[in-house]
Amino acid sequence: MKYKRRALSLTDNTNTILLDHITRMPGVRYRELQRSSGIAHGRLEYHLKILEDLKQIKVSRYPTRKSTRYYSSDKPNDELRVIEYAQRSTAREIVQLLHEREQCYFTDIVEYTRKVPATVSWHLSRLRKGGIITSATNGKHKTFRLKNKDKIMRLMNDIG
């Protein structure tokens, strides 16, 4: 530690406020958390470090994207992955479509999202990697469906 920190504690009101925000908004980014909590940058950074040290929160850091997301520690890692991969609006649209239709062809998804095929392909690849969807080849066409529909939809409702 570079600086002296007072005894780690969850009794601090700021820690309670942050835990509440992170629990309500799983996968929240630093700036969003700062905006929604109204806590100043230095103070926020300090308290997030305390919560991480106390293992009250899980932190996903992505240096290549210069992005950090915060999750409550009670979420299992497989659920964190689902939340992380499905947070983008296009991915959410795809999940919603697959929830409504059970299974879809690639062209159906392109038409529904109104995105170029390369963008849809990128999102489908991430959703497969995250364990959210599965794909199968049906003749010349690929079909896509949700892997664990009930769980995925519960998690999608959690992230709003």
TORNUKE-12161 format. One line per 4 residues: number of its first residue (from 1); their letters; for each residue x, z, y of N, C-alpha, C, O. Coordinates in Angstrom, 2 decimals. Layout:
NUM> A> X/Z/Y/X/Z/Y/X/Z/Y/X/Z/Y | ...
This chain:
1> MKYK> 0.84/0.00/-1.18/0.00/0.00/0.00/0.88/0.00/1.25/1.87/0.73/1.33 | 0.51/-0.82/2.19/1.28/-0.94/3.42/0.93/0.15/4.40/1.75/0.49/5.26 | -0.24/0.70/4.31/-0.67/1.69/5.27/-1.24/2.89/4.54/-1.64/2.81/3.38 | -1.25/3.99/5.23/-1.75/5.22/4.63/-3.28/5.20/4.66/-3.89/4.96/5.70
5> RRAL> -3.86/5.43/3.54/-5.31/5.41/3.44/-5.80/6.81/3.13/-5.21/7.53/2.32 | -6.89/7.19/3.78/-7.44/8.50/3.47/-7.97/8.48/2.03/-8.09/7.41/1.43 | -8.27/9.63/1.50/-8.71/9.74/0.11/-9.86/8.77/-0.17/-10.81/8.67/0.61 | -9.74/8.06/-1.28/-10.77/7.11/-1.65/-12.09/7.83/-1.88/-12.14/8.86/-2.56
9> SLTD> -13.14/7.29/-1.32/-14.42/7.97/-1.41/-15.58/7.00/-1.26/-15.50/6.03/-0.51 | -16.64/7.27/-1.98/-17.86/6.49/-1.83/-18.84/7.19/-0.91/-19.93/6.68/-0.64 | -18.46/8.36/-0.41/-19.37/9.11/0.43/-19.48/8.52/1.83/-20.43/8.81/2.55 | -18.53/7.71/2.22/-18.55/7.09/3.54/-19.76/6.17/3.66/-20.04/5.38/2.77
13> NTNT> -20.48/6.29/4.75/-21.68/5.49/5.00/-21.38/3.99/5.00/-22.20/3.20/4.54 | -20.22/3.60/5.51/-19.85/2.19/5.56/-19.75/1.62/4.15/-20.22/0.51/3.89 | -19.15/2.39/3.23/-19.04/1.93/1.85/-20.42/1.73/1.24/-20.65/0.76/0.51 | -21.34/2.63/1.53/-22.70/2.52/1.01/-23.38/1.28/1.56/-24.06/0.57/0.81
17> ILLD> -23.22/1.02/2.83/-23.81/-0.17/3.47/-23.25/-1.43/2.81/-24.01/-2.35/2.49 | -21.94/-1.49/2.62/-21.33/-2.67/2.02/-21.78/-2.86/0.59/-22.10/-3.99/0.19 | -21.83/-1.80/-0.19/-22.29/-1.90/-1.57/-23.72/-2.44/-1.63/-24.04/-3.26/-2.48 | -24.55/-1.99/-0.72/-25.93/-2.46/-0.67/-25.98/-3.96/-0.37/-26.71/-4.70/-1.02
21> HITR> -25.21/-4.40/0.62/-25.18/-5.83/0.98/-24.67/-6.67/-0.19/-25.25/-7.71/-0.50 | -23.61/-6.23/-0.83/-23.00/-6.99/-1.93/-23.94/-7.05/-3.13/-24.02/-8.07/-3.81 | -24.65/-5.97/-3.38/-25.61/-5.94/-4.49/-26.78/-6.89/-4.23/-27.24/-7.58/-5.13 | -27.25/-6.92/-2.99/-28.37/-7.79/-2.64/-27.97/-9.26/-2.53/-28.81/-10.14/-2.72
25> MPGV> -26.68/-9.52/-2.23/-26.22/-10.90/-2.05/-25.00/-11.16/-2.92/-23.89/-11.31/-2.41 | -25.18/-11.22/-4.25/-24.02/-11.42/-5.12/-23.30/-12.73/-4.78/-23.93/-13.76/-4.55 | -21.97/-12.66/-4.75/-21.17/-13.82/-4.43/-21.04/-14.07/-2.94/-20.63/-15.15/-2.52 | -21.37/-13.07/-2.14/-21.30/-13.21/-0.69/-19.85/-13.43/-0.26/-18.93/-12.85/-0.84
29> RYRE> -19.65/-14.26/0.72/-18.32/-14.51/1.27/-18.03/-13.50/2.37/-18.94/-12.87/2.91 | -16.77/-13.38/2.70/-16.32/-12.38/3.67/-17.05/-12.53/5.01/-17.59/-11.55/5.53 | -17.06/-13.74/5.56/-17.68/-13.94/6.88/-19.18/-13.66/6.86/-19.72/-13.09/7.81 | -19.84/-14.05/5.78/-21.27/-13.74/5.66/-21.49/-12.23/5.63/-22.40/-11.71/6.26
33> LQRS> -20.63/-11.55/4.89/-20.73/-10.09/4.77/-20.48/-9.44/6.13/-21.15/-8.48/6.50 | -19.52/-9.96/6.84/-19.22/-9.43/8.17/-20.41/-9.62/9.11/-20.79/-8.71/9.85 | -20.99/-10.82/9.08/-22.15/-11.11/9.93/-23.36/-10.24/9.56/-24.00/-9.66/10.44 | -23.66/-10.17/8.28/-24.87/-9.45/7.86/-24.75/-7.94/8.00/-25.74/-7.25/8.23
37> SGIA> -23.53/-7.42/7.85/-23.35/-5.97/7.95/-23.07/-5.50/9.37/-23.33/-4.35/9.71 | -22.55/-6.41/10.20/-22.21/-6.05/11.58/-20.95/-5.19/11.68/-20.71/-4.58/12.72 | -20.16/-5.14/10.62/-18.94/-4.32/10.61/-17.77/-5.17/11.09/-17.60/-6.31/10.67 | -16.96/-4.59/11.97/-15.81/-5.29/12.54/-14.80/-5.66/11.47/-14.71/-5.00/10.43
41> HGRL> -14.04/-6.72/11.72/-13.09/-7.29/10.75/-12.16/-6.25/10.11/-12.14/-6.13/8.89 | -11.41/-5.53/10.89/-10.44/-4.57/10.35/-11.10/-3.49/9.52/-10.62/-3.13/8.44 | -12.20/-2.98/10.02/-12.93/-1.93/9.31/-13.52/-2.46/8.00/-13.51/-1.78/6.98 | -14.03/-3.68/8.06/-14.60/-4.31/6.86/-13.52/-4.50/5.80/-13.73/-4.16/4.63
45> EYHL> -12.40/-5.04/6.19/-11.29/-5.26/5.26/-10.85/-3.95/4.61/-10.62/-3.89/3.40 | -10.74/-2.91/5.40/-10.33/-1.58/4.94/-11.31/-1.05/3.87/-10.89/-0.60/2.81 | -12.60/-1.12/4.17/-13.60/-0.57/3.25/-13.77/-1.42/2.00/-14.05/-0.89/0.93 | -13.62/-2.73/2.13/-13.68/-3.58/0.94/-12.53/-3.27/-0.01/-12.70/-3.27/-1.23
49> KILE> -11.36/-2.99/0.55/-10.21/-2.63/-0.28/-10.48/-1.31/-1.01/-10.13/-1.17/-2.18 | -11.08/-0.35/-0.32/-11.42/0.93/-0.95/-12.40/0.69/-2.11/-12.21/1.22/-3.20 | -13.44/-0.10/-1.86/-14.44/-0.37/-2.90/-13.82/-1.10/-4.09/-14.20/-0.86/-5.23 | -12.88/-1.98/-3.81/-12.20/-2.69/-4.89/-11.31/-1.72/-5.68/-11.30/-1.76/-6.91
53> DLKQ> -10.58/-0.86/-4.98/-9.72/0.13/-5.65/-10.53/1.09/-6.51/-10.07/1.52/-7.57 | -11.72/1.41/-6.06/-12.61/2.31/-6.81/-13.38/1.57/-7.92/-14.15/2.17/-8.66 | -13.14/0.25/-8.00/-13.80/-0.59/-8.99/-15.32/-0.59/-8.84/-16.06/-0.66/-9.82 | -15.76/-0.50/-7.60/-17.19/-0.58/-7.30/-17.63/-2.02/-7.05/-18.81/-2.35/-7.15
57> IKVS> -16.65/-2.87/-6.73/-16.94/-4.29/-6.52/-15.91/-5.12/-7.27/-14.80/-4.67/-7.57 | -16.30/-6.36/-7.57/-15.39/-7.35/-8.14/-15.15/-8.39/-7.07/-16.06/-8.76/-6.33 | -13.91/-8.84/-6.98/-13.54/-9.80/-5.95/-12.96/-11.05/-6.61/-12.04/-10.96/-7.42 | -13.52/-12.21/-6.26/-12.99/-13.48/-6.73/-12.29/-14.15/-5.58/-12.91/-14.47/-4.56
61> RYPT> -10.99/-14.35/-5.73/-10.19/-14.97/-4.67/-9.78/-16.37/-5.11/-9.34/-16.57/-6.25 | -9.91/-17.32/-4.22/-9.54/-18.70/-4.48/-8.61/-19.17/-3.37/-9.07/-19.71/-2.36 | -7.31/-18.98/-3.55/-6.34/-19.33/-2.50/-6.37/-20.82/-2.13/-6.17/-21.17/-0.97 | -6.62/-21.69/-3.11/-6.62/-23.12/-2.80/-7.78/-23.49/-1.88/-7.67/-24.41/-1.08
65> RKST> -8.90/-22.77/-2.00/-10.05/-23.03/-1.14/-10.11/-22.04/0.02/-11.01/-22.12/0.86 | -9.16/-21.13/0.05/-9.15/-20.07/1.06/-10.51/-19.38/1.12/-11.10/-19.23/2.19 | -10.98/-18.99/-0.05/-12.32/-18.43/-0.17/-12.28/-17.17/-1.02/-11.55/-17.09/-2.00 | -13.07/-16.19/-0.63/-13.20/-14.95/-1.38/-14.68/-14.62/-1.49/-15.42/-14.72/-0.52
69> RYYS> -15.09/-14.22/-2.68/-16.48/-13.82/-2.91/-16.51/-12.42/-3.48/-15.60/-12.01/-4.21 | -17.56/-11.67/-3.14/-17.69/-10.28/-3.54/-18.93/-10.09/-4.41/-20.00/-10.63/-4.11 | -18.76/-9.32/-5.48/-19.83/-9.05/-6.42/-19.87/-7.56/-6.73/-18.85/-6.88/-6.65 | -21.04/-7.07/-7.07/-21.14/-5.68/-7.50/-20.50/-5.59/-8.89/-20.59/-6.53/-9.68
73> SDKP> -19.85/-4.48/-9.19/-19.10/-4.35/-10.43/-20.00/-4.26/-11.66/-19.50/-4.36/-12.78 | -21.29/-4.08/-11.48/-22.17/-3.98/-12.64/-22.56/-5.34/-13.22/-23.21/-5.40/-14.26 | -22.18/-6.43/-12.56/-22.48/-7.77/-13.06/-21.44/-8.17/-14.10/-20.24/-8.10/-13.84 | -21.89/-8.59/-15.29/-20.94/-9.10/-16.30/-20.27/-10.38/-15.82/-20.83/-11.12/-15.01
77> NDEL> -19.07/-10.65/-16.33/-18.31/-11.81/-15.88/-19.03/-13.13/-16.12/-18.91/-14.05/-15.31 | -19.77/-13.25/-17.22/-20.47/-14.51/-17.47/-21.56/-14.75/-16.42/-21.84/-15.89/-16.06 | -22.17/-13.67/-15.93/-23.17/-13.81/-14.87/-22.51/-14.17/-13.54/-23.07/-14.94/-12.76 | -21.33/-13.63/-13.30/-20.60/-13.97/-12.06/-20.29/-15.47/-12.04/-20.39/-16.12/-11.00
81> RVIE> -19.92/-15.99/-13.19/-19.59/-17.41/-13.28/-20.83/-18.25/-12.97/-20.73/-19.25/-12.25 | -21.98/-17.86/-13.49/-23.21/-18.60/-13.22/-23.52/-18.58/-11.73/-23.83/-19.62/-11.13 | -23.43/-17.41/-11.13/-23.71/-17.27/-9.69/-22.76/-18.14/-8.89/-23.17/-18.85/-7.97 | -21.50/-18.08/-9.26/-20.47/-18.82/-8.53/-20.70/-20.33/-8.60/-20.59/-21.02/-7.59
85> YAQR> -20.99/-20.85/-9.78/-21.13/-22.29/-9.96/-22.46/-22.83/-9.44/-22.57/-24.02/-9.17 | -23.45/-21.97/-9.29/-24.78/-22.46/-8.90/-25.12/-22.17/-7.44/-26.26/-22.37/-7.04 | -24.15/-21.71/-6.65/-24.47/-21.34/-5.28/-24.60/-22.52/-4.33/-25.31/-22.42/-3.33 | -23.95/-23.60/-4.61/-24.05/-24.76/-3.72/-25.45/-25.35/-3.80/-26.07/-25.34/-4.86
89> STAR> -25.93/-25.86/-2.69/-27.32/-26.32/-2.63/-27.62/-27.44/-3.61/-28.70/-27.46/-4.21 | -26.70/-28.38/-3.80/-26.95/-29.48/-4.73/-27.01/-28.95/-6.16/-27.86/-29.39/-6.94 | -26.14/-28.03/-6.51/-26.17/-27.44/-7.84/-27.48/-26.70/-8.06/-28.06/-26.75/-9.14 | -27.94/-26.02/-7.04/-29.23/-25.30/-7.13/-30.38/-26.28/-7.34/-31.30/-26.01/-8.11
93> EIVQ> -30.33/-27.41/-6.66/-31.37/-28.43/-6.84/-31.38/-28.95/-8.27/-32.44/-29.13/-8.86 | -30.19/-29.17/-8.81/-30.07/-29.67/-10.18/-30.65/-28.64/-11.16/-31.40/-29.00/-12.07 | -30.30/-27.38/-10.98/-30.81/-26.32/-11.85/-32.33/-26.25/-11.75/-33.02/-26.11/-12.76 | -32.85/-26.33/-10.54/-34.30/-26.29/-10.34/-34.98/-27.45/-11.06/-36.01/-27.27/-11.71
97> LLHE> -34.42/-28.64/-10.94/-34.98/-29.82/-11.61/-34.98/-29.62/-13.12/-35.98/-29.90/-13.79 | -33.87/-29.14/-13.67/-33.79/-28.93/-15.12/-34.73/-27.82/-15.57/-35.20/-27.84/-16.71 | -34.99/-26.88/-14.71/-35.95/-25.83/-15.04/-37.36/-26.41/-15.13/-38.14/-26.05/-16.01 | -37.69/-27.29/-14.21/-39.02/-27.89/-14.17/-39.26/-28.90/-15.29/-40.35/-28.96/-15.85
101> REQC> -38.23/-29.69/-15.61/-38.43/-30.82/-16.53/-37.85/-30.60/-17.93/-38.01/-31.48/-18.78 | -37.21/-29.51/-18.19/-36.64/-29.23/-19.51/-35.36/-30.02/-19.76/-34.33/-29.42/-20.09 | -35.39/-31.34/-19.60/-34.18/-32.16/-19.73/-34.30/-33.38/-18.83/-35.40/-33.85/-18.54 | -33.15/-33.90/-18.38/-33.15/-35.05/-17.47/-31.99/-35.97/-17.79/-30.97/-35.56/-18.34
105> YFTD> -32.19/-37.22/-17.43/-31.10/-38.19/-17.47/-30.33/-38.12/-16.15/-30.84/-37.62/-15.15 | -29.11/-38.62/-16.19/-28.26/-38.63/-15.00/-28.95/-39.33/-13.83/-28.92/-38.84/-12.71 | -29.57/-40.47/-14.10/-30.24/-41.22/-13.03/-31.39/-40.42/-12.41/-31.64/-40.51/-11.20 | -32.08/-39.62/-13.22/-33.16/-38.77/-12.69/-32.60/-37.76/-11.69/-33.19/-37.50/-10.65
109> IVEY> -31.44/-37.21/-12.03/-30.83/-36.19/-11.18/-30.33/-36.81/-9.87/-30.49/-36.22/-8.80 | -29.73/-37.99/-9.96/-29.27/-38.70/-8.76/-30.45/-38.99/-7.84/-30.38/-38.78/-6.63 | -31.54/-39.46/-8.43/-32.73/-39.79/-7.64/-33.32/-38.53/-7.00/-33.70/-38.56/-5.83 | -33.41/-37.46/-7.75/-34.01/-36.22/-7.26/-33.20/-35.59/-6.13/-33.76/-35.15/-5.12
113> TRKV> -31.87/-35.56/-6.29/-31.02/-34.89/-5.29/-30.72/-35.79/-4.09/-30.32/-35.30/-3.03 | -30.90/-37.11/-4.26/-30.57/-38.08/-3.21/-29.10/-38.02/-2.82/-28.74/-38.19/-1.66 | -28.26/-37.77/-3.81/-26.81/-37.74/-3.62/-26.20/-38.92/-4.36/-26.80/-39.46/-5.28 | -25.00/-39.31/-3.95/-24.32/-40.41/-4.63/-23.93/-39.96/-6.04/-23.72/-38.77/-6.26
117> PATV> -23.84/-40.88/-6.98/-23.53/-40.52/-8.36/-22.25/-39.68/-8.53/-22.21/-38.78/-9.36 | -21.22/-39.97/-7.74/-19.98/-39.21/-7.86/-20.19/-37.73/-7.52/-19.62/-36.85/-8.16 | -21.02/-37.46/-6.51/-21.32/-36.08/-6.12/-22.10/-35.38/-7.22/-21.80/-34.24/-7.58 | -23.10/-36.06/-7.75/-23.91/-35.48/-8.83/-23.03/-35.21/-10.05/-23.13/-34.16/-10.69
121> SWHL> -22.18/-36.16/-10.37/-21.27/-36.00/-11.51/-20.37/-34.78/-11.32/-20.15/-34.02/-12.27 | -19.85/-34.59/-10.13/-18.99/-33.44/-9.83/-19.76/-32.13/-10.05/-19.24/-31.20/-10.67 | -20.98/-32.06/-9.55/-21.79/-30.85/-9.71/-22.15/-30.61/-11.17/-22.11/-29.48/-11.64 | -22.50/-31.67/-11.89/-22.82/-31.52/-13.30/-21.61/-31.01/-14.08/-21.75/-30.18/-14.98
125> SRLR> -20.45/-31.52/-13.74/-19.22/-31.06/-14.40/-18.98/-29.57/-14.16/-18.64/-28.84/-15.08 | -19.17/-29.13/-12.93/-19.02/-27.70/-12.61/-20.07/-26.85/-13.31/-19.77/-25.76/-13.80 | -21.29/-27.33/-13.36/-22.36/-26.59/-14.02/-22.10/-26.48/-15.53/-22.39/-25.45/-16.15 | -21.54/-27.54/-16.13/-21.16/-27.47/-17.55/-20.03/-26.49/-17.75/-20.06/-25.67/-18.67
129> KGGI> -19.03/-26.56/-16.87/-17.89/-25.66/-16.96/-18.32/-24.19/-16.80/-17.74/-23.30/-17.41 | -19.33/-23.96/-15.99/-19.84/-22.62/-15.77/-20.77/-22.13/-16.86/-21.24/-21.00/-16.81 | -21.04/-22.98/-17.85/-21.91/-22.58/-18.94/-23.38/-22.54/-18.57/-24.17/-21.84/-19.20 | -23.75/-23.29/-17.55/-25.12/-23.27/-17.05/-25.96/-24.38/-17.70/-27.14/-24.18/-18.00
133> ITSA> -25.34/-25.54/-17.93/-26.06/-26.64/-18.54/-25.31/-27.15/-19.75/-24.13/-26.86/-19.94 | -26.01/-27.92/-20.55/-25.39/-28.63/-21.67/-25.76/-30.10/-21.52/-26.71/-30.45/-20.83 | -24.99/-30.94/-22.17/-25.29/-32.37/-22.13/-25.20/-32.93/-23.54/-24.46/-32.43/-24.39 | -25.97/-33.97/-23.77/-25.95/-34.66/-25.07/-26.12/-36.15/-24.80/-26.77/-36.54/-23.83
137> TNGK> -25.55/-36.95/-25.66/-25.69/-38.39/-25.52/-26.85/-38.85/-26.38/-26.92/-38.58/-27.57 | -27.75/-39.55/-25.73/-28.94/-40.07/-26.39/-28.88/-41.59/-26.29/-29.38/-42.17/-25.32 | -28.27/-42.22/-27.28/-28.06/-43.68/-27.19/-27.00/-43.96/-26.15/-25.86/-43.50/-26.26 | -27.37/-44.72/-25.12/-26.43/-45.04/-24.04/-26.47/-44.01/-22.92/-25.59/-43.98/-22.06
141> HKTF> -27.48/-43.16/-22.92/-27.70/-42.25/-21.80/-27.37/-40.80/-22.16/-27.52/-40.37/-23.30 | -26.92/-40.08/-21.16/-26.68/-38.65/-21.31/-27.89/-37.88/-20.83/-28.49/-38.23/-19.82 | -28.24/-36.84/-21.56/-29.32/-35.96/-21.11/-28.71/-34.60/-20.80/-27.73/-34.19/-21.41 | -29.32/-33.91/-19.84/-28.85/-32.61/-19.41/-29.99/-31.62/-19.51/-31.15/-31.95/-19.25
145> RLKN> -29.65/-30.39/-19.88/-30.65/-29.32/-19.94/-29.98/-27.98/-19.64/-28.77/-27.84/-19.78 | -30.79/-27.01/-19.24/-30.27/-25.66/-18.98/-29.89/-25.01/-20.30/-30.57/-25.19/-21.32 | -28.81/-24.27/-20.28/-28.30/-23.64/-21.50/-29.14/-22.42/-21.89/-29.61/-22.34/-23.03 | -29.33/-21.50/-21.00/-30.10/-20.29/-21.27/-31.08/-20.13/-20.11/-30.82/-19.41/-19.15
149> KDKI> -32.19/-20.82/-20.23/-33.14/-20.99/-19.13/-33.56/-19.68/-18.46/-33.48/-19.57/-17.23 | -34.00/-18.70/-19.23/-34.49/-17.44/-18.65/-33.41/-16.70/-17.88/-33.63/-16.23/-16.76 | -32.25/-16.61/-18.48/-31.13/-15.91/-17.83/-30.70/-16.63/-16.56/-30.49/-16.00/-15.52 | -30.58/-17.94/-16.64/-30.15/-18.73/-15.49/-31.14/-18.57/-14.34/-30.74/-18.38/-13.19
153> MRLM> -32.41/-18.66/-14.64/-33.42/-18.56/-13.57/-33.45/-17.15/-12.98/-33.69/-17.00/-11.78 | -33.22/-16.12/-13.80/-33.16/-14.75/-13.27/-31.99/-14.63/-12.29/-32.13/-14.05/-11.22 | -30.85/-15.18/-12.67/-29.67/-15.12/-11.80/-29.87/-15.96/-10.54/-29.42/-15.57/-9.46 | -30.53/-17.09/-10.66/-30.79/-17.93/-9.49/-31.70/-17.17/-8.50/-31.52/-17.27/-7.29
157> NDIG> -32.66/-16.44/-9.02/-33.52/-15.64/-8.16/-32.74/-14.52/-7.49/-33.04/-14.14/-6.35 | -31.73/-13.98/-8.18/-30.88/-12.93/-7.60/-30.11/-13.41/-6.38/-29.93/-12.67/-5.42 | -29.66/-14.68/-6.43/-28.85/-15.16/-5.30/-29.71/-15.78/-4.20/-29.18/-16.24/-3.19 | -30.99/-15.79/-4.40/-31.90/-16.21/-3.34/-32.20/-17.62/-3.34/-32.96/-18.09/-2.49
